[in-house]
Each structure stands twice: as structure tokens, then as C-alpha cells.
Amino acid sequence: EVIKHTLRGFREKTGKPIMYITGNSGIFRLKGHPEDLQTIYQIGLGNRTGQGFGMVEVFGG
């Protein structure tokens, strides 16, 4: 999935109006120690989690 996103800082730095980001989405069933699962929820999964990517949504139960 390709996401088009615009950020003022990106536009000012690069001169490009839109940033294209390639992302993936899916449904995963995770099992593990509650503290590990909490860490995954807090920091996300995948690359660039420190930049806000890798969001995890919890549903079901």
C-alpha cells in the first residue's frame, strides 16, 4: 500500500509537495509474555517505529 503524506518540514527541505510511503497492513495474532506484548504495543512493529511507523491496533480478545 502506498500512502501519500504531506509535511511542511518535508516540503521545505526537499521542495517536493508529497512524500510517498510504502507500507503494509495485516492481521496478526501475537502470543507472548504480557510485558513483551505491552512493549510491542508501545513501540510498534517493523521499521522506522521511532518515526511513528509500525502502529499496532488491538482488537478482539
Beta strands, then each sheet from edge to edge (+ up, - down):
strand 1: 2-5
strand 2: 19-22
sheet 1: 1+ 2-
end
